């Protein structure tokens, strides 16, 4: 709950900024060429804010080993691709469909979690009288713990990659001459490897979560950098889909690794702090390419994002088995 409130507050702050100064934000992030998209930026910001909250709910359900939420996500993605296929005459329609499907998924996940929590507390009500230390002390103790700090930093890279892909790839696809409806198709295909998360989570119990984290960043690095060496849009999209397999390895195991290195008595204090890596990664994944695109082409941005993933690969080697 605390994490949801924290991330929701950041998302609301971001949306407020987009509401107050949409033209300024559009110019800073995308340049004057995209000023026509200014009326849509608030809708897009709300959609991405909901996406962040959905990510937290997904992570929570994975952590408590409740996997039925996958059906909700699948239904939402199918709904999105069908509606975008049917209604894609304008970019406004596509953005509003994205917002609508995110609202549907978020509401469905909240309902699902409420049911899970109700059933849990119906079976067993825990009464804890432990005094919670201050949030500042929690932050200090969290980052004093070397392994917690390592998994926190290692997790940022995946959110950064997501931030880049979900914000800039739709622009790149439309710029490359594809119909707007293809954006939904591409994002749907990109998410298919994430259906493997349950299997990967189970395998990590035997192989180790570090193995999948390191392998995930290696795959992300290799295929993202490979896009620099081809000029054909179809090859680039295929390479990014292959890179998403590495992302699915990370998504399925980084939370598992966090809980492995965290004491049971500390989980309540540290989990919310750990999840702030999502917002930091998403912001970085949007801001860094925005700066780079001011003087570089997409081709070089792909290369730089791939190099950053390589740095996270190197850092992930510090994790304990």
Residue frames as qw, qx, qy, qz and C-alpha x, y, z in Angstrom:
[[0.000, 0.884, 0.468, 0.000, 0.00, 0.00, 0.00],
 [0.317, -0.787, 0.097, 0.521, 2.78, 2.42, 0.94],
 [0.401, -0.160, 0.594, 0.679, 4.58, 1.76, -2.34],
 [0.223, 0.603, 0.678, 0.355, 1.40, 2.26, -4.37],
 [0.116, -0.936, -0.273, 0.191, 0.77, 5.58, -2.62],
 [0.401, -0.611, 0.306, 0.610, 4.39, 6.66, -3.17],
 [0.341, 0.052, 0.678, 0.649, 4.44, 5.80, -6.88],
 [0.115, 0.745, 0.631, 0.185, 0.92, 7.15, -7.40],
 [0.203, -0.879, -0.114, 0.416, 2.04, 10.44, -5.83],
 [0.339, -0.393, 0.492, 0.699, 4.99, 10.65, -8.26],
 [0.257, 0.358, 0.758, 0.481, 2.71, 9.83, -11.17],
 [0.006, -0.867, -0.495, 0.058, 0.18, 12.49, -10.09],
 [0.272, -0.748, 0.126, 0.592, 2.97, 15.04, -9.76],
 [0.326, -0.114, 0.652, 0.675, 4.17, 14.21, -13.27],
 [0.153, 0.593, 0.725, 0.314, 0.64, 14.48, -14.68],
 [0.125, -0.886, -0.292, 0.339, 0.16, 17.81, -12.91],
 [0.281, -0.536, 0.371, 0.704, 3.32, 19.13, -14.60],
 [0.238, 0.181, 0.765, 0.570, 2.04, 17.86, -17.97],
 [0.038, 0.776, 0.629, 0.020, -1.30, 19.59, -17.32],
 [0.189, -0.852, -0.085, 0.481, 0.32, 22.92, -16.39],
 [0.056, 0.755, -0.431, -0.491, 3.01, 23.09, -19.08],
 [0.865, 0.216, 0.452, 0.031, 2.35, 20.51, -21.84],
 [0.582, 0.805, -0.062, 0.095, 3.93, 22.57, -24.64],
 [0.099, -0.828, 0.540, -0.111, 7.13, 23.14, -22.67],
 [0.691, -0.287, 0.662, -0.045, 7.49, 19.44, -21.77],
 [0.830, 0.465, 0.306, 0.035, 6.84, 18.36, -25.38],
 [0.391, 0.881, -0.244, 0.111, 9.47, 20.79, -26.66],
 [0.305, -0.710, 0.625, -0.112, 12.07, 19.68, -24.06],
 [0.716, -0.146, 0.681, -0.049, 11.55, 15.93, -24.54],
 [0.702, 0.360, 0.589, 0.176, 10.75, 15.63, -28.24],
 [0.288, -0.114, 0.355, 0.882, 11.54, 18.95, -29.90],
 [0.323, 0.384, 0.074, -0.862, 9.42, 21.44, -31.81],
 [0.291, 0.114, -0.769, -0.558, 8.63, 18.91, -34.55],
 [0.287, -0.300, -0.910, 0.014, 6.20, 17.12, -32.20],
 [0.138, 0.045, 0.336, -0.931, 4.25, 20.14, -30.93],
 [0.566, -0.098, -0.423, -0.701, 1.13, 18.81, -32.66],
 [0.616, -0.188, -0.764, 0.049, 1.13, 15.97, -30.11],
 [0.014, 0.247, -0.480, 0.841, 0.86, 18.41, -27.17],
 [0.640, -0.245, 0.008, -0.728, -2.90, 17.84, -26.59],
 [0.900, -0.055, -0.402, -0.157, -2.20, 14.11, -26.16],
 [0.393, 0.417, -0.671, 0.471, 0.75, 14.25, -23.78],
 [0.432, -0.331, 0.487, -0.683, -1.42, 14.40, -20.63],
 [0.925, 0.019, -0.022, -0.378, -3.39, 11.31, -21.69],
 [0.773, 0.356, -0.491, 0.185, -0.11, 9.54, -22.45],
 [0.059, 0.474, -0.626, 0.616, 1.33, 10.59, -19.08],
 [0.693, -0.233, 0.340, -0.591, -1.70, 9.20, -17.22],
 [0.943, 0.186, -0.218, -0.170, -1.42, 5.97, -19.21],
 [0.579, 0.414, -0.587, 0.386, 2.26, 5.58, -18.28],
 [0.271, -0.432, 0.539, -0.670, 1.50, 6.41, -14.64],
 [0.880, -0.087, 0.156, -0.439, -1.04, 3.59, -14.60],
 [0.831, 0.356, -0.421, 0.075, 1.53, 1.37, -16.32],
 [0.173, 0.490, -0.662, 0.540, 3.93, 2.02, -13.39],
 [0.581, -0.260, 0.459, -0.620, 1.22, 1.07, -10.88],
 [0.943, 0.154, -0.119, -0.271, 0.40, -2.06, -12.89],
 [0.582, 0.466, -0.609, 0.272, 4.09, -3.02, -12.76],
 [0.165, -0.403, 0.659, -0.613, 4.06, -2.77, -8.96],
 [0.803, -0.062, 0.268, -0.529, 0.93, -4.90, -8.70],
 [0.866, 0.338, -0.362, -0.074, 2.51, -7.47, -11.03],
 [0.339, 0.480, -0.686, 0.429, 5.67, -7.59, -8.94],
 [0.452, -0.314, 0.541, -0.636, 3.69, -7.96, -5.73],
 [0.915, 0.071, 0.068, -0.391, 1.69, -10.87, -7.13],
 [0.743, 0.414, -0.508, 0.133, 4.86, -12.56, -8.34],
 [0.042, 0.493, -0.672, 0.551, 6.41, -12.08, -4.89],
 [0.575, -0.156, 0.569, -0.566, 3.50, -13.81, -3.14],
 [0.103, -0.091, 0.956, 0.261, 3.41, -16.49, -5.86],
 [0.484, 0.546, 0.562, -0.390, -0.06, -15.62, -7.16],
 [0.235, -0.192, 0.630, 0.715, 0.09, -16.05, -10.93],
 [0.311, 0.597, 0.739, 0.030, -3.56, -15.80, -11.99],
 [0.066, 0.799, 0.056, -0.595, -3.00, -12.10, -12.71],
 [0.242, -0.230, 0.685, 0.648, -1.35, -13.19, -15.98],
 [0.217, 0.507, 0.801, 0.231, -4.83, -13.88, -17.40],
 [0.027, 0.882, 0.306, -0.358, -5.86, -10.30, -16.59],
 [0.168, -0.629, 0.399, 0.645, -2.77, -8.94, -18.37],
 [0.267, 0.057, 0.829, 0.488, -3.36, -11.20, -21.36],
 [0.177, 0.717, 0.674, -0.003, -7.00, -10.07, -21.59],
 [0.051, -0.867, -0.057, 0.492, -5.89, -6.42, -21.41],
 [0.220, -0.432, 0.597, 0.639, -3.25, -6.86, -24.13],
 [0.250, 0.320, 0.845, 0.348, -5.69, -8.70, -26.41],
 [0.097, 0.841, 0.490, -0.210, -8.28, -5.96, -25.83],
 [0.129, -0.759, 0.195, 0.608, -5.66, -3.32, -26.68],
 [0.228, -0.202, 0.729, 0.613, -4.54, -4.93, -29.93],
 [0.213, 0.529, 0.800, 0.186, -8.14, -5.52, -31.09],
 [0.037, 0.887, 0.345, -0.306, -9.26, -1.96, -30.34],
 [0.157, -0.659, 0.357, 0.644, -6.16, -0.38, -31.93],
 [0.282, 0.057, 0.816, 0.501, -6.67, -2.56, -35.01],
 [0.138, 0.679, 0.712, 0.116, -10.27, -1.38, -35.30],
 [0.032, -0.979, -0.202, -0.009, -9.77, 2.26, -34.29],
 [0.642, -0.351, 0.170, 0.660, -6.50, 3.81, -35.45],
 [0.413, 0.785, 0.315, 0.338, -7.46, 6.65, -37.77],
 [0.050, 0.878, -0.205, 0.429, -5.72, 9.20, -35.54],
 [0.424, 0.248, -0.678, 0.547, -2.96, 9.14, -32.93],
 [0.385, -0.311, 0.325, -0.806, -5.54, 10.49, -30.47],
 [0.888, -0.108, -0.184, -0.408, -7.59, 7.30, -30.80],
 [0.770, 0.180, -0.557, 0.256, -4.50, 5.12, -30.20],
 [0.143, 0.322, -0.562, 0.748, -3.42, 7.07, -27.09],
 [0.576, -0.251, 0.207, -0.750, -6.94, 7.00, -25.61],
 [0.916, -0.012, -0.351, -0.195, -7.18, 3.26, -26.24],
 [0.554, 0.252, -0.616, 0.499, -3.84, 2.82, -24.44],
 [0.185, -0.301, 0.442, -0.824, -5.22, 4.83, -21.51],
 [0.772, -0.157, -0.051, -0.614, -8.48, 2.88, -21.47],
 [0.876, 0.054, -0.479, 0.016, -6.84, -0.54, -21.49],
 [0.350, 0.272, -0.616, 0.651, -4.43, 0.50, -18.71],
 [0.449, -0.277, 0.287, -0.800, -7.41, 1.63, -16.62],
 [0.892, -0.062, -0.250, -0.372, -9.07, -1.74, -17.25],
 [0.740, 0.164, -0.582, 0.295, -5.95, -3.74, -16.29],
 [0.087, 0.320, -0.538, 0.775, -5.28, -1.61, -13.20],
 [0.621, -0.240, 0.152, -0.730, -8.87, -1.89, -11.96],
 [0.915, 0.002, -0.351, -0.200, -8.92, -5.65, -12.61],
 [0.586, 0.232, -0.617, 0.471, -5.61, -6.17, -10.77],
 [0.190, -0.328, 0.441, -0.814, -6.83, -4.12, -7.79],
 [0.809, -0.158, -0.032, -0.565, -9.98, -6.26, -7.64],
 [0.860, 0.132, -0.489, 0.069, -7.90, -9.43, -7.90],
 [0.346, 0.303, -0.608, 0.647, -5.54, -8.33, -5.14],
 [0.456, -0.324, 0.277, -0.781, -8.42, -7.31, -2.88],
 [0.917, -0.085, -0.207, -0.329, -9.81, -10.84, -3.25],
 [0.726, 0.221, -0.554, 0.344, -6.40, -12.40, -2.51],
 [0.060, 0.351, -0.520, 0.777, -5.89, -10.24, 0.58],
 [0.671, -0.275, 0.091, -0.683, -9.41, -10.95, 1.81],
 [0.937, -0.018, -0.331, -0.113, -8.92, -14.72, 1.49],
 [0.539, 0.313, -0.574, 0.531, -5.50, -14.49, 3.16],
 [0.121, -0.310, 0.480, -0.812, -6.75, -12.60, 6.20],
 [0.798, -0.209, -0.113, -0.553, -9.78, -14.79, 6.41],
 [0.883, 0.027, -0.452, 0.125, -7.51, -17.79, 6.96],
 [0.701, -0.278, -0.304, 0.582, -4.96, -16.13, 9.18],
 [0.026, -0.951, -0.060, -0.303, -4.88, -12.69, 10.79],
 [0.685, 0.042, -0.326, 0.650, -1.48, -11.59, 11.89],
 [0.287, -0.945, -0.128, -0.087, -1.17, -9.14, 14.74],
 [0.691, 0.208, -0.206, 0.661, 2.18, -7.49, 14.77],
 [0.357, -0.910, -0.177, 0.117, 3.22, -5.15, 17.58],
 [0.681, -0.068, 0.100, 0.722, 6.64, -4.37, 16.19],
 [0.007, 0.873, 0.081, -0.480, 7.45, -0.69, 16.09],
 [0.705, 0.570, 0.222, 0.359, 8.34, 0.49, 12.60],
 [0.472, -0.394, 0.053, 0.787, 11.54, 2.55, 12.43],
 [0.233, 0.762, 0.036, -0.603, 11.41, 5.86, 10.63],
 [0.782, 0.602, 0.160, 0.028, 11.46, 5.93, 6.83],
 [0.195, 0.883, -0.421, 0.070, 14.80, 7.77, 6.88],
 [0.468, -0.499, 0.725, -0.078, 16.37, 4.99, 8.95],
 [0.849, 0.260, 0.456, -0.061, 14.89, 2.43, 6.58],
 [0.595, 0.795, -0.109, 0.051, 16.59, 4.15, 3.63],
 [0.074, -0.795, 0.592, -0.110, 19.91, 4.38, 5.48],
 [0.638, -0.277, 0.711, -0.103, 19.86, 0.73, 6.52],
 [0.836, 0.469, 0.268, -0.093, 18.74, -0.38, 3.07],
 [0.570, 0.782, -0.215, 0.131, 21.66, 1.22, 1.25],
 [0.282, -0.703, 0.639, -0.133, 24.16, 0.20, 3.92],
 [0.814, -0.023, 0.579, -0.050, 23.36, -3.39, 3.03],
 [0.076, -0.474, 0.643, 0.596, 25.69, -4.16, 0.12],
 [0.190, 0.163, 0.926, 0.283, 23.59, -6.93, -1.41],
 [0.214, 0.739, 0.584, -0.261, 20.36, -4.93, -1.21],
 [0.063, 0.775, -0.179, -0.603, 22.11, -1.99, -2.83],
 [0.156, -0.269, 0.797, 0.518, 23.45, -4.26, -5.58],
 [0.214, 0.413, 0.871, 0.158, 20.07, -5.76, -6.47],
 [0.140, 0.811, 0.331, -0.461, 18.49, -2.28, -6.34],
 [0.044, 0.668, -0.405, -0.623, 20.96, -0.85, -8.86],
 [0.180, -0.080, 0.902, 0.384, 20.83, -4.02, -10.98],
 [0.263, 0.555, 0.782, -0.103, 17.04, -3.73, -11.22],
 [0.132, 0.713, 0.056, -0.687, 17.09, -0.15, -12.54],
 [0.074, -0.303, 0.689, 0.654, 18.35, -1.22, -15.98],
 [0.137, 0.361, 0.900, 0.203, 15.23, -3.21, -16.85],
 [0.093, 0.797, 0.483, -0.351, 12.91, -0.29, -16.02],
 [0.046, -0.636, 0.299, 0.710, 15.16, 2.00, -18.05],
 [0.111, -0.031, 0.841, 0.528, 14.86, -0.31, -21.06],
 [0.106, 0.604, 0.788, -0.045, 11.06, -0.41, -20.61],
 [0.017, 0.784, 0.193, -0.589, 10.91, 3.39, -20.40],
 [0.042, -0.447, 0.542, 0.710, 12.84, 3.72, -23.65],
 [0.098, 0.144, 0.911, 0.373, 10.91, 1.04, -25.54],
 [0.064, 0.636, 0.763, -0.095, 7.37, 2.05, -24.57],
 [0.036, 0.812, 0.143, -0.565, 7.88, 5.79, -25.11],
 [0.035, 0.656, -0.442, -0.611, 10.18, 6.03, -28.12],
 [0.289, 0.003, 0.893, 0.344, 9.53, 2.88, -30.15],
 [0.359, 0.688, 0.617, -0.126, 5.97, 3.96, -31.09],
 [0.138, 0.876, -0.112, -0.449, 7.46, 7.22, -32.43],
 [0.186, -0.472, 0.742, 0.438, 10.20, 5.33, -34.27],
 [0.405, 0.264, 0.867, 0.125, 7.72, 2.86, -35.79],
 [0.338, 0.823, 0.405, -0.209, 5.40, 5.62, -37.09],
 [0.004, 0.821, -0.340, -0.458, 8.38, 7.65, -38.36],
 [0.297, -0.281, 0.835, 0.368, 9.55, 4.57, -40.28],
 [0.360, 0.128, -0.536, -0.753, 6.34, 4.49, -42.29],
 [0.145, -0.234, -0.960, 0.045, 4.28, 1.86, -40.47],
 [0.387, -0.584, -0.410, -0.584, 0.58, 2.36, -39.79],
 [0.278, -0.514, 0.449, -0.676, -0.27, 3.49, -36.24],
 [0.903, -0.208, -0.010, -0.375, -2.13, 0.22, -35.65],
 [0.816, 0.261, -0.464, 0.227, 1.17, -1.67, -35.95],
 [0.023, -0.565, 0.539, -0.624, 2.38, -0.03, -32.73],
 [0.743, -0.295, 0.314, -0.513, -0.12, -2.09, -30.74],
 [0.964, 0.187, -0.184, -0.052, 0.83, -5.25, -32.62],
 [0.519, 0.513, -0.522, 0.441, 4.54, -4.71, -31.91],
 [0.252, -0.490, 0.534, -0.641, 4.00, -3.99, -28.20],
 [0.904, -0.133, 0.114, -0.389, 1.79, -7.08, -27.94],
 [0.890, 0.292, -0.316, 0.151, 4.47, -9.29, -29.51],
 [0.229, 0.600, -0.526, 0.558, 7.09, -7.66, -27.28],
 [0.504, -0.429, 0.455, -0.596, 5.19, -8.78, -24.16],
 [0.918, 0.034, -0.299, -0.259, 4.71, -12.43, -25.21],
 [0.592, 0.281, -0.661, 0.366, 8.07, -13.59, -23.72],
 [0.197, -0.387, 0.510, -0.742, 6.90, -12.34, -20.31],
 [0.870, -0.174, -0.123, -0.444, 4.49, -15.27, -20.18],
 [0.775, 0.186, -0.552, 0.244, 7.63, -17.31, -19.36],
 [0.120, -0.641, 0.439, -0.618, 8.04, -15.57, -15.99],
 [0.840, -0.361, 0.186, -0.360, 6.38, -18.37, -14.02],
 [0.964, 0.155, -0.130, 0.172, 8.68, -21.01, -15.53],
 [0.438, 0.589, -0.368, 0.571, 11.76, -18.83, -15.06],
 [0.416, -0.629, 0.334, -0.565, 10.82, -18.17, -11.43],
 [0.956, -0.223, 0.116, -0.155, 10.55, -21.89, -10.76],
 [0.851, 0.348, -0.192, 0.342, 13.84, -22.64, -12.51],
 [0.124, 0.740, -0.365, 0.551, 15.62, -19.98, -10.47],
 [0.753, -0.550, 0.223, -0.284, 14.97, -22.02, -7.34],
 [0.960, -0.063, 0.181, 0.206, 17.39, -24.62, -8.71],
 [0.679, 0.473, 0.037, 0.560, 19.74, -22.65, -10.94],
 [0.398, -0.425, -0.223, 0.782, 19.83, -19.44, -8.92],
 [0.216, 0.900, 0.343, -0.159, 18.33, -16.00, -9.53],
 [0.204, -0.737, 0.343, 0.546, 21.73, -14.40, -10.25],
 [0.435, -0.001, 0.762, 0.480, 22.18, -16.63, -13.30],
 [0.285, 0.678, 0.644, 0.210, 18.95, -15.39, -14.91],
 [0.057, -0.938, -0.096, 0.327, 19.65, -11.74, -14.02],
 [0.312, -0.554, 0.528, 0.563, 23.12, -11.87, -15.58],
 [0.371, 0.203, 0.801, 0.424, 21.84, -13.83, -18.60],
 [0.203, 0.823, 0.525, -0.079, 18.94, -11.40, -18.98],
 [0.049, -0.893, 0.129, 0.428, 21.23, -8.38, -19.19],
 [0.374, -0.302, 0.699, 0.529, 23.56, -10.23, -21.55],
 [0.348, 0.480, 0.757, 0.275, 20.64, -10.90, -23.93],
 [0.085, 0.928, 0.291, -0.216, 19.41, -7.31, -23.62],
 [0.241, -0.724, 0.365, 0.534, 22.90, -6.02, -24.36],
 [0.412, -0.077, 0.761, 0.496, 23.58, -8.25, -27.36],
 [0.290, 0.574, 0.713, 0.279, 20.30, -7.71, -29.24],
 [0.009, 0.936, 0.226, -0.268, 19.95, -3.99, -28.41],
 [0.242, -0.654, 0.441, 0.565, 23.49, -3.24, -29.63],
 [0.452, 0.121, 0.781, 0.414, 22.86, -5.44, -32.69],
 [0.318, 0.816, 0.474, -0.088, 20.18, -2.99, -33.88],
 [0.094, -0.824, 0.230, 0.510, 23.01, -0.51, -34.57],
 [0.271, -0.340, 0.753, 0.493, 24.39, -2.77, -37.32],
 [0.250, 0.408, 0.811, 0.335, 21.24, -2.94, -39.45],
 [0.115, 0.121, -0.058, -0.984, 19.26, -0.24, -41.21],
 [0.372, -0.258, -0.723, -0.522, 16.19, -2.36, -41.98],
 [0.455, -0.352, 0.250, -0.779, 13.27, -1.57, -39.67],
 [0.905, -0.135, -0.254, -0.312, 11.98, -5.16, -39.70],
 [0.720, 0.156, -0.547, 0.397, 15.34, -6.47, -38.51],
 [0.019, 0.364, -0.443, 0.819, 15.45, -3.85, -35.74],
 [0.682, -0.293, 0.067, -0.666, 11.98, -4.78, -34.49],
 [0.918, -0.012, -0.394, -0.044, 12.86, -8.49, -34.58],
 [0.508, 0.268, -0.558, 0.598, 16.05, -7.86, -32.57],
 [0.250, -0.354, 0.357, -0.827, 14.11, -5.92, -29.94],
 [0.863, -0.203, -0.139, -0.441, 11.58, -8.75, -29.63],
 [0.831, 0.092, -0.481, 0.265, 14.49, -11.14, -29.06],
 [0.183, 0.373, -0.478, 0.774, 15.90, -8.68, -26.50],
 [0.585, -0.408, 0.069, -0.697, 12.58, -8.85, -24.64],
 [0.889, -0.136, -0.438, 0.013, 13.37, -12.49, -23.76],
 [0.485, 0.160, -0.491, 0.706, 16.25, -11.13, -21.69],
 [0.265, -0.361, 0.167, -0.879, 13.86, -8.62, -20.12],
 [0.814, -0.305, -0.264, -0.417, 11.51, -11.47, -19.18],
 [0.749, -0.007, -0.540, 0.384, 14.39, -13.28, -17.42],
 [0.178, 0.218, -0.384, 0.879, 15.03, -10.15, -15.36],
 [0.498, -0.340, -0.052, -0.796, 11.38, -9.46, -14.61],
 [0.859, -0.228, -0.395, -0.234, 10.88, -13.00, -13.38],
 [0.816, -0.118, -0.413, 0.388, 13.88, -13.16, -11.03],
 [0.217, 0.468, -0.290, 0.806, 14.95, -9.74, -9.72],
 [0.569, -0.534, 0.084, -0.619, 12.17, -9.75, -7.11],
 [0.951, -0.190, -0.241, 0.017, 13.02, -13.32, -6.16],
 [0.638, 0.248, -0.359, 0.635, 16.63, -12.29, -5.60],
 [0.155, -0.569, 0.204, -0.781, 15.51, -9.35, -3.45],
 [0.784, -0.452, 0.015, -0.425, 13.53, -11.62, -1.15],
 [0.915, 0.024, -0.317, 0.248, 16.38, -14.12, -1.00],
 [0.498, 0.253, -0.340, 0.757, 18.78, -11.51, 0.38],
 [0.282, -0.487, 0.129, -0.816, 16.25, -9.85, 2.69],
 [0.046, -0.048, -0.890, 0.451, 15.39, -11.12, 6.14],
 [0.175, -0.562, -0.777, -0.221, 11.73, -11.89, 6.77],
 [0.279, -0.709, -0.441, 0.474, 11.59, -9.25, 9.49],
 [0.183, -0.457, 0.171, 0.854, 12.95, -6.61, 7.09],
 [0.241, 0.341, 0.744, 0.521, 10.76, -7.29, 4.05],
 [0.018, -0.838, -0.543, 0.047, 7.99, -4.95, 5.22],
 [0.252, -0.812, 0.027, 0.526, 10.48, -2.10, 5.72],
 [0.291, -0.446, 0.545, 0.648, 12.58, -2.53, 2.57],
 [0.457, 0.384, 0.752, 0.281, 10.19, -3.71, -0.15],
 [0.211, 0.917, 0.320, -0.114, 8.68, -0.28, -0.76],
 [0.187, -0.806, 0.358, 0.433, 12.14, 1.29, -0.94],
 [0.475, -0.124, 0.760, 0.427, 13.29, -1.38, -3.38],
 [0.433, 0.602, 0.655, 0.143, 10.34, -0.73, -5.71],
 [0.069, 0.896, 0.005, -0.439, 11.38, 2.90, -6.20],
 [0.379, -0.307, 0.648, 0.585, 13.88, 1.52, -8.74],
 [0.415, 0.535, 0.704, 0.213, 10.96, 1.26, -11.17],
 [0.135, 0.957, 0.225, -0.121, 10.31, 5.01, -11.27],
 [0.289, -0.741, 0.400, 0.456, 14.02, 5.86, -11.34],
 [0.464, -0.037, 0.757, 0.458, 14.53, 3.50, -14.28],
 [0.353, 0.695, 0.610, 0.144, 11.46, 4.69, -16.19],
 [0.001, 0.962, 0.027, -0.273, 12.42, 8.36, -15.76],
 [0.347, -0.566, 0.568, 0.486, 16.00, 7.63, -16.89],
 [0.474, 0.193, 0.783, 0.353, 14.73, 5.61, -19.86],
 [0.281, 0.847, 0.446, 0.071, 12.68, 8.60, -21.01],
 [0.132, -0.949, 0.083, 0.274, 15.06, 11.43, -20.17],
 [0.492, -0.444, 0.562, 0.495, 18.37, 10.04, -21.50],
 [0.473, 0.343, 0.666, 0.464, 17.04, 9.26, -25.02],
 [0.138, 0.930, 0.340, -0.027, 15.27, 12.66, -25.09],
 [0.248, -0.840, 0.283, 0.390, 18.62, 14.37, -24.55],
 [0.509, -0.204, 0.689, 0.474, 20.44, 12.11, -27.02],
 [0.448, 0.571, 0.641, 0.251, 17.84, 12.56, -29.77],
 [0.033, 0.935, 0.075, -0.344, 18.58, 16.27, -29.69],
 [0.115, 0.796, -0.499, -0.324, 21.80, 15.62, -31.59],
 [0.169, -0.257, 0.931, 0.195, 21.88, 11.90, -32.51],
 [0.611, 0.026, -0.509, -0.606, 19.77, 9.63, -34.69],
 [0.878, -0.269, 0.116, -0.379, 17.76, 6.69, -33.34],
 [0.875, 0.277, -0.370, 0.144, 20.49, 4.35, -34.58],
 [0.346, 0.428, -0.558, 0.621, 23.04, 5.77, -32.14],
 [0.528, -0.419, 0.306, -0.672, 20.49, 5.95, -29.33],
 [0.968, -0.057, -0.162, -0.181, 19.95, 2.19, -29.70],
 [0.698, 0.338, -0.471, 0.420, 23.71, 1.71, -29.45],
 [0.015, -0.475, 0.477, -0.739, 24.02, 3.85, -26.30],
 [0.769, -0.312, 0.141, -0.541, 21.06, 2.12, -24.61],
 [0.951, 0.095, -0.292, 0.036, 22.75, -1.21, -25.43],
 [0.451, 0.419, -0.517, 0.595, 26.02, -0.01, -23.89],
 [0.386, -0.452, 0.365, -0.717, 24.13, 1.06, -20.75],
 [0.938, -0.150, -0.054, -0.307, 22.60, -2.43, -20.56],
 [0.785, 0.281, -0.449, 0.322, 26.14, -3.82, -20.80],
 [0.043, 0.487, -0.504, 0.712, 27.14, -1.70, -17.78],
 [0.718, -0.316, 0.233, -0.574, 24.22, -3.19, -15.85],
 [0.948, 0.115, -0.297, -0.020, 25.37, -6.65, -16.99],
 [0.485, 0.401, -0.548, 0.550, 28.82, -5.96, -15.52],
 [0.286, -0.427, 0.429, -0.743, 27.29, -4.66, -12.28],
 [0.871, -0.187, -0.052, -0.452, 24.97, -7.67, -11.96],
 [0.761, 0.226, -0.569, 0.214, 28.03, -9.91, -11.71],
 [0.021, 0.414, -0.582, 0.700, 28.51, -8.47, -8.20],
 [0.750, -0.312, 0.007, -0.583, 25.33, -10.16, -6.99],
 [0.318, -0.336, 0.862, -0.206, 25.70, -13.14, -4.68],
 [0.391, -0.014, -0.842, -0.373, 24.61, -16.55, -5.93]]
